[in-house]
Amino acid sequence: MQKVKNEIGYGYVTIKITRSRINKGLLAIPVSLLDKFPKEKQRITVFFDDEEKPSFKSFTPYNSSSQECRISGLTGWFIKNNIQNQDEIVIQFLDDNERIYRIIKESKFIEQVNILEDRMLNVKKENELEECFESLSLKVNRPKREIAIVGFLKLKDEIMRRRNYKKLNLLQVKESVPVSLRRILELIYEGRCQVSNFTFTQRNGRPYFEIHHIKPDWGNHLKNLLVVSPNIHAMFTHANYEEYFDNDVWLRRVKFNKEEFDVYQAIDDIKDKYFEKYVHF
């Protein structure tokens, strides 16, 4: 098993296909993945690409006469997707108990993930946002919070820019935080204030929080945004305060009327493990 960096940020498993296996119409399963497959010869449930209707393919375990764990009957799918020698095939484990799998060509998988992520980060309406999160979560077979973490890691390195204004009844109004970025912050911090750790559950079941722009004239960059409770937000607006930043420009401490508070930053707990993929030879 080899871990390598990938461009999309979600860990996934690939199997490198060889010409001999293509000719035989089968996918050989590496020993490192044997615990994800049945111990007996049987037919298993496989979803190909984005198909909603499953296929049932012959599976041969490692302890058979072939001494190779394999999924057979893939010739048609190989031809349809123009599978070539040394191509990487993504395999997802949709249900460990039921032994349900999804198979898709890696290049196609990456393309689809990029399209879904771009749509999620640029959606304008909140009622469309959850559909975007759900689609991306299903595509990468990861929970929504991990979707938010990957988005967070990508957005943190963007260039910080000044905040835009829009005209409203001849007045200039500062732009609000995009709904996608607000949802990412909600999932990352679970609605808890980065200063006081306070939140409460609204009638709709979601945590209540507000977002504070540390520098009012600067834009919606992660380093310029704080998840805060109403009280803390009001203190930023009306109290005397001082701010203390680290060398990477993350706010680390704040002092309100001479009382000092630490500021929790999720980046400390997020590792770059999300930018690995697992390649099996």
C-alpha positions in Angstrom: 0.0 0.0 0.0 1.3 3.4 -0.9 0.0 6.8 0.3 0.4 9.7 -2.1 -0.9 13.3 -2.2 -4.0 13.9 -4.3 -5.6 17.1 -5.6 -9.1 16.8 -4.3 -8.4 16.4 -0.6 -10.6 13.3 0.2 -8.9 10.1 1.0 -9.9 7.3 -1.3 -8.8 3.8 -2.4 -7.6 3.0 -5.9 -6.4 -0.2 -7.5 -4.0 -0.1 -10.4 -5.2 -2.2 -13.3 -2.9 -4.2 -15.6 -3.3 -5.3 -19.2 -3.6 -9.0 -18.2 -6.5 -8.3 -15.9 -8.2 -6.1 -18.5 -8.0 -8.9 -21.0 -9.6 -11.3 -18.5 -12.3 -8.8 -17.5 -11.5 -8.8 -13.8 -10.3 -6.6 -11.0 -7.7 -8.1 -8.7 -8.0 -7.1 -5.1 -4.8 -6.5 -3.1 -4.1 -8.5 0.1 -4.3 -5.2 2.1 -8.0 -5.0 1.3 -9.1 -8.6 2.0 -10.9 -7.7 5.2 -13.3 -5.6 3.1 -14.5 -8.6 1.1 -16.2 -11.9 1.8 -14.3 -15.0 2.8 -16.4 -17.2 0.5 -17.0 -17.4 -3.2 -20.3 -15.5 -4.0 -22.0 -12.8 -6.0 -21.4 -9.3 -4.6 -23.3 -6.0 -5.2 -21.5 -3.5 -7.3 -22.6 0.0 -8.4 -20.7 1.2 -11.5 -20.0 5.0 -11.9 -23.2 6.9 -10.9 -25.6 4.1 -11.6 -28.4 3.8 -9.1 -29.2 0.3 -10.1 -26.7 -2.3 -8.8 -25.1 -5.1 -10.7 -24.2 -8.5 -9.2 -20.8 -9.8 -10.0 -18.9 -13.0 -9.3 -16.4 -12.7 -6.5 -13.6 -15.1 -5.8 -11.8 -15.0 -2.4 -8.0 -15.3 -1.9 -8.2 -18.8 -0.6 -9.4 -20.2 -3.9 -7.4 -22.2 -6.4 -6.5 -19.0 -8.2 -4.8 -17.6 -5.1 -6.1 -14.2 -6.1 -9.0 -12.2 -4.7 -10.9 -10.9 -7.7 -14.1 -9.4 -9.1 -15.1 -10.9 -12.5 -17.4 -9.9 -15.3 -16.1 -6.4 -15.8 -15.3 -6.5 -19.6 -18.3 -4.4 -20.6 -17.4 -1.7 -18.0 -13.7 -1.7 -19.1 -14.8 -1.1 -22.7 -17.3 1.5 -21.9 -14.8 3.5 -19.8 -11.8 2.9 -22.2 -9.8 1.4 -19.3 -6.1 1.2 -20.2 -3.1 -0.5 -18.7 -2.0 1.2 -15.4 -5.2 3.1 -15.0 -6.3 3.7 -11.4 -9.7 2.4 -10.4 -11.5 3.9 -7.4 -13.3 1.4 -5.2 -15.6 2.6 -2.5 -17.0 0.5 0.4 -20.5 1.6 0.7 -21.6 -0.9 3.4 -19.2 -3.1 5.2 -21.9 -5.4 6.6 -23.7 -5.9 3.3 -20.5 -5.9 1.2 -21.7 -3.3 -1.2 -19.2 -1.5 -3.5 -18.9 1.3 -6.0 -16.3 1.3 -8.9 -15.3 4.3 -11.0 -12.3 5.3 -13.0 -10.1 7.7 -11.0 -9.9 10.5 -13.6 -13.7 10.5 -13.9 -14.1 10.5 -10.1 -11.8 13.5 -9.7 -13.5 15.4 -12.4 -16.9 14.8 -10.8 -15.7 15.8 -7.4 -14.2 19.0 -8.6 -17.5 20.0 -10.3 -19.5 19.2 -7.2 -17.2 21.1 -4.9 -17.1 24.1 -7.2 -20.9 24.1 -7.2 -21.0 23.8 -3.4 -18.6 26.7 -2.8 -20.3 29.0 -5.2 -24.0 28.3 -4.4 -26.0 31.5 -3.6 -29.1 30.1 -2.0 -29.2 28.3 1.3 -32.0 26.0 0.3 -29.7 24.6 -2.5 -26.7 24.3 -0.2 -27.7 21.1 1.6 -28.3 19.4 -1.7 -24.8 20.3 -2.7 -23.3 18.9 0.5 -25.4 15.8 0.2 -24.3 15.2 -3.4 -20.6 15.7 -2.6 -20.9 13.5 0.6 -22.4 10.7 -1.4 -19.8 11.0 -4.2 -16.7 10.8 -1.9 -18.4 8.5 0.6 -17.5 10.8 3.5 -19.6 12.6 6.2 -20.6 16.2 5.7 -18.2 17.4 8.4 -15.3 16.0 6.5 -16.5 17.8 3.4 -16.4 21.0 5.5 -12.9 20.2 6.8 -11.5 19.8 3.2 -13.2 23.0 2.1 -11.7 24.7 5.2 -8.2 23.5 4.4 -8.5 24.7 0.8 -9.9 28.1 1.6 -7.4 29.0 4.3 -4.7 29.5 1.8 -6.6 32.0 -0.4 -5.4 35.5 -0.6 -7.1 37.9 1.8 -8.9 40.7 0.0 -10.9 43.8 1.0 -14.6 43.3 1.6 -16.9 44.1 -1.2 -19.9 46.4 -1.0 -23.3 46.3 -2.7 -25.8 49.0 -3.3 -29.1 48.7 -1.4 -31.6 51.6 -1.9 -28.7 53.9 -2.8 -26.8 52.8 0.3 -23.6 50.8 0.3 -24.0 47.6 2.4 -21.1 45.3 3.2 -21.3 41.9 1.6 -22.4 39.0 3.8 -20.7 35.7 4.3 -21.5 33.2 1.5 -23.9 30.5 2.5 -21.4 27.8 1.6 -18.7 29.3 3.8 -21.1 29.8 6.7 -22.1 26.1 6.5 -18.5 25.0 6.5 -17.8 27.0 9.6 -21.0 25.7 11.3 -19.9 22.1 10.7 -16.3 22.8 11.7 -17.1 24.5 15.0 -20.5 22.9 15.5 -21.9 26.4 16.1 -19.8 26.9 19.2 -18.3 30.4 19.9 -14.5 30.4 19.3 -14.1 32.7 22.3 -16.7 31.4 24.9 -17.6 27.9 23.5 -21.2 28.9 23.9 -24.1 28.0 21.6 -27.7 26.9 21.8 -30.0 24.8 19.7 -32.6 26.6 17.6 -36.1 25.3 17.0 -35.0 24.1 13.6 -32.4 21.8 15.3 -29.4 23.8 14.1 -26.9 25.6 16.5 -27.2 29.3 16.7 -24.1 31.4 16.0 -23.1 34.7 14.4 -20.0 35.4 12.3 -17.7 38.3 13.1 -15.4 40.0 10.6 -12.2 40.6 12.6 -11.2 43.4 10.3 -14.5 45.0 9.1 -13.2 46.2 5.8 -11.6 42.9 4.8 -13.5 40.1 3.1 -14.7 36.6 3.8 -11.4 34.9 4.4 -11.2 32.2 7.0 -8.6 34.1 8.9 -10.9 37.1 9.1 -13.9 35.3 10.3 -14.9 34.1 13.8 -17.8 32.0 14.9 -19.2 33.8 17.9 -22.1 34.0 20.3 -24.4 37.1 20.3 -22.7 38.4 23.5 -19.2 38.1 22.2 -20.3 39.6 18.9 -21.7 42.6 20.8 -18.5 42.9 22.8 -16.5 43.1 19.6 -18.9 45.9 18.5 -19.1 47.9 21.7 -16.4 47.0 24.2 -12.8 48.1 24.3 -10.7 45.3 23.0 -7.3 44.2 21.9 -6.4 41.4 19.4 -3.3 39.2 19.3 -2.4 37.3 16.1 0.1 34.5 15.5 2.7 34.6 12.7 0.2 33.0 10.2 -2.4 35.8 11.0 -4.8 33.6 13.0 -6.4 35.4 15.9 -5.2 33.7 19.0 -6.2 35.9 22.0 -8.6 38.8 22.5 -8.8 41.2 25.5 -12.2 42.7 26.3 -12.0 45.6 28.8 -8.7 44.1 30.1 -10.2 40.6 30.5 -8.2 38.2 28.3 -9.7 35.2 26.4 -8.1 32.5 24.2 -9.5 32.1 20.7 -9.9 28.5 19.5 -8.8 27.9 15.9 -9.8 24.6 14.4 -6.8 24.6 12.1 -4.8 23.3 15.1 -6.8 20.1 15.2 -7.1 19.5 11.4 -4.4 17.4 9.9 -3.5 17.1 6.2 -4.5 13.5 6.2 -7.4 14.6 4.0 -5.0 15.1 1.1 -3.9 11.5 0.8 -5.1 8.7 -1.4 -4.4 5.0 -1.0 -3.0 3.3 -4.0 -2.8 -0.5 -4.1 -0.6 -2.4 -6.6 
